[in-house]
Amino acid sequence: MIATANPLASYRAHQTEIDDAIRRATASGWYILGPEVEAFEAEFAAYIGVKHCVGVANGTDAVRLAVQAAVPFRGAEGVTVSMSATATVAAITEAGWQPLLLDILPDEYTLDPAALEAALTAPGMFVVPVHLYGHPARMEAILRLAAERQATVIEDCAQAHGAMALGRRVGSLGAAAAFSFYPTKNLGALGDGGAVVTDSDDIAARVRLLRMYGWRTRYVSEIHGSNSRLDELQAAILRVKLRHLDADNARRMYIADTYNAAFADLPGVRLPPTGGVYHQYTIRHPKRDALRDALAALGVGASVLYPVPIHLQPAYADSPPLSLPVTEQFAKDLLCLPMYPELTAAEVDAVCTAVRQAATALE
């Protein structure tokens, strides 16, 4: 079975460098907030094009701490999309804000600026655009609306390491941004990890306080904080993987181009938007579940991510239920095909053949 994602393949592709980095970190005797974390923070900040990177425990914490640091008062609503990992909304809730969930664009899977314009009704709100599946949100419109309505923009870049928008890397456009380094991400650790990036000295300083109990002086909490630290081993691994990120993303884009060419004439198949770094390669099909089952029978794994939109999940559902028709339709027909840099040419060809065969048989 050709898997949708394969973090083991990523490890094996860089095994010698990763093993050397692990030995270096373990031999140092410093395992929490040491030289590997400090070096990775500097390297990743330079890569994104910002002044600061603060390593934290995971991507959910990165969103939460970015919100708490950039909007350091408890308010009414934080605006984001329902078409995302639950982590985005969970983090907003944990930060003390009420999430306001909006619909997505009909030809993409990112925040609809028209919906945002209607939602930003009071100054002091914030918006978390999600660069979903590696595809950047419409940042020009989002930033303009946020400036007009005095709203803070905090980018969720958990699936978009290295993606570009407005001539810059995503993560450098808002007041702050959150990244996840979960093993299947474009830049993945061998465990959990995350980071907040920002150009703001104040936001960076506040995140550093928040990630470790609010300590500036050890054992003395200046503010209410938590324990959310990127560990030395993961930082050492990420330093290796960061050196290969652009090449890995280029390979993802090449595979996506191959898929696009193979599927362009398939009836019923809608291709993904172009212009991202393809954390996932997603197609849409009106018989999605049947297509997934047919692909599995042909030895190709395909995944359904986010089958229940967040606004319809029990923990976040309103009464009466919120209606987000584009999001709900996407959840019914979106399918993720195998996408990772280590896919061989033979595997890519096998995916193309299987999709063509399965989709044709469903007509």
N, C-alpha and C positions, 0 to 999 in steps of 0.2 A: 504493500500500500504506500503510495506517495503521500506523505503527510502535508497538511496545510502549512505547518511551521515545524522547524527542527532545530532547537537550540543546541543539541548535541553536535550537529554538523558544524555549527559556528565555532564551538569549542575545538573540534578536531581540526578545523581549517587554520586555527591560530594556536594550536596546542603547545608548541615549543615555547613561544613567547609568553603565553599565559602561565605555563608551568614555571618558567623562570621568574615571572612577576610574583607568583604566589610564594615561591621560595624566598625571594627578596623580602616580601612583606612579613612572612613568618619569622625569618631570621632577624628581623629588626628589633623584635621584642616590644614593639609599639603597635597596639591593635585597635585603638579607638582614637579617632581624630588626630592622626599622626601625619607623617610626611607624605604618605601616598594620597590621603584625602586632600591635603593642602596642594599637592602637585596636580591632582586631577581637577580640582576646582579652578586653578589658574589656567590649565590647558583647555578645559571645556568653556570657560568664560571667553577665552580668546577665540575659540572656534565659533561660538555663537555671535561674537562681536559685541560683548557687553563687559562692564567693569567687574561684575561680581558673579560668582557661582557659590552656592552654599549646599553642600551635600547633606541629604536627609535620608530617612530610612526607606521610603517608598514613594511612588508617584502620588498616592492619595494624600499622604502627609505633605507632599510638595504643594499641591493645590491648597490644602487647608492652611499651611503656614504662609503661603504667598498671600492669601486673602487676609489672614490675621495681621500680617505685616503691612500690607498695602492699604488696608481699610481697617485701622486699629480701633474701631468703635463698632458696637453691635448695632446693626441697622435693620431695615425691613426686608429688602429683597436683593438677591443676587441673580442676575439673568444668565441663563445658559440654555443648552439644547437638551431635549429628551433623547435624541439619537446620539448616545455616547455610552461609555462604560459607566456603571452605577457609581464608580469611584468619584467622578466629577461632582455629582450631586451630593453624595455622602460627605465629601469634603466641605462643601459649602454649608451644609447643615451642621457639621461638627464645629465649623468656625463660628457658629452662632447666628447665621443668616437664614432667611427663608428663601429657598430656591424658586425662581420663576422660570418655568420651562417653556421654550418657544419651538416653533416648527423650523424645518430646514428648507433649503431651496429645492425645487422639484427636479432639477437636473444635476444636483450634487448631493452631498450629505453633510453640509455645514450650515451654520446659522443664516437664516433669511434676514437680510438687513431691513426689509420692510417690516417684519415682525418685531425686530429690535427697536425700530423707530417708534412703533406704537407702544412698546413696553417701557421705554425710558421716560417715565412720567414725572420724576422728581430728581433734583440734584442729589448727589451723594450715593447713588446706586453704583453697582459695579457689574461688569459683564465678563463672562468667561467663554470666549470663543474656543471651540474645540477643533483642532486641525485633524479631523478624523481620517483614519486609514492612511495617513501620510499626505492627505490633500489639504492645502492651506485654506482657511476660511477667507471670506471676502474682507480682508483687513482694511483696505482703503475706505470702504463705506463704514465699517465698524468703528474705526478710529475717528472718522469725521463725526459720526453721530455721538460718540462718547465725548468728544471735545465740546460739541454743541450743548449737550445735556449735563455736562460736568460729572461724567461717570468715569470710573477707573476701569482700565482694561487689564485683565490678567489672562494671559494665554495658557491654554492647556495643550502642551506640546508632547504629551505622552506617547503619541504615535507618529511623530513628525520630525525626528532628529535629522537635521541637515536640509529640511525643505526650505524653499525660498519663497518670499512674498515681498513685493515692492522693492526688489533688488537687495533684500537683506534676508538673513536666516530668521525663520520663525523663532520666537523667543526673545527677539531684540526689539519688538515693535510696541509692546504694551509697557505698563508700569513695572510689571514683573511677569515671569512665566514659570510654569511647572513642567518638569520632565520626569518620566518614569524610566527605570533601567531594568524592568522585568525581563527575564531571559529571552523572551520572544521579540522584544523590541528591536528596531533597527540598530540601536546601540544598547545591547543587553548585557547585564552582569550574569553571574552564575548563582544568583539569588536575588533578593529584593534590593532595591536601591532607588533613589530619586534625587532631584536637585531643584532648587529655586535659582533662577538667574534674573539679574536686574542691573540697570545702570545707576540705580539710586543707592547712595551710601546709606541713607536712613533705613530703607527697606532691608538691605542686606544685613545691617547691624541688628535690626529687630528680628530677622529670621534666625540669626546666630544665637540670639538670646532665647528665642522660642524653642529652638531645637534641643536645648539642654537646660530645662528647668528655669529659664529666665536668669541664669547665672552670667554675670560679668566677672564677679569675683567668686571663686569656687565656694560652693555651699551657701551662697547668699543669693536668694531669688529676688531680682528687682521687679519682675513681672511674673504672671502665671504662665509657665511654660510646660513643656513635656519632654519626653525622651525620644528623639527622632534623629538618629545619627547614621550617616553612611559609614560602614566599617572599612578598615584598611584593606582587607583582602579584596572586597568588591571594587574599591577604588583602584587598586593595582591592576585588576582585570580590565576595568573600564579604560584605563590609560592605554592598554594594548589595543582594545577594540576601537577606541577613538581614532587611532592611527589608520585604521582600515575602513572607517565609516564611509568616506566619500567613494571609495572603490566599490564597497558593498552596495551602496545606494545606486551607483551607476549600473551594477549588475541587475539590481531589481528593476530599474527602468528599462534595461535591455529585454529582460524577460517579459515585462509588461507590453513593450512594443511588439514582441513576438506573439503574445496572446492576442493583442488587439488586431493584428493582421490576420490571425487564424480565425477569429470569431466575428470579424466585421460583417460578413454576409449571412450570419446565422439568424434565421427568423426566431423571434421571441427573446433573443439575447440582447440585453442593453449593456454596453461597455461602461467602464468607470470614467469619471472625468480625468483629464490629463493634467500634468503639471506638478504632481507631487512626487514623493519618494516611495510610494507603494509599500507601506507597512503591511497592508493587505491588498490583494488584487480582487476586486469585487465585481461580480456581474449581477444583473437582475434578470429574473425569468418568472413568468406568470405561474409556472408549474415548478417552483423552486424545490419543494420537498421531493417531488418525483425525480427531478434532475439530480439532486444530491444522492438519492438512493441508487440511481442508475450509474452515477460516477463511482460510487463505492463498489458496485458489482464489477466495474471495470478496473478496479485497483487504484482509484484516485480519491484521496480524501478531500472533502469540501466541508467547510464549517459555516454554521449559522451563528453569527455574533449578534448579541442583543436581540433575541427573538421577541422579547417583551419590552416595549419602550418604557423608559423610566416612569413616565407619567401614568402608566397603567399598572405598575408594580404596587403591591399592597402597602409597602412602606411609604410610598410617595403619592399615591392616587388621591385626587380630590373627589369630593362628592358635591354635586354630580361630576362625573369624570370629565377631565379636560379633553378636548378634541384637537388633535394635531394630525390632520389627515395625511400629509406627505410623509411624516415620520412613521405613521402606522402602516402605510403602504410599503415603504422601504423595508420595514421589519418583516413583512410577509413575503417579499420576493428577492431579497438580497442574499447572495451566496459568495463566500470567500474561497478562492481556489489556491492551490499551493503557491507560496511566494516566499522564497528566501534565497540569499545569494548563492548558496551552495548547491542549488538544483543543477543537475547536469543537463547537457544538451539533450540527451536521450530522455530524461525525465520530463523536460519541457515539451518535447515532441509528443511524448505519451499523454501528457495532460491535454495538449491541443487535439490530438486524435480522439481521446475519450470524450471531451466536451462536444466536439463536432458530431460524433456518433450518437451520444446520448440526447443532445438537443434536437437533432434531426429526427430521431425515433419518437420524440414527444410531439411532433407536429401532426 
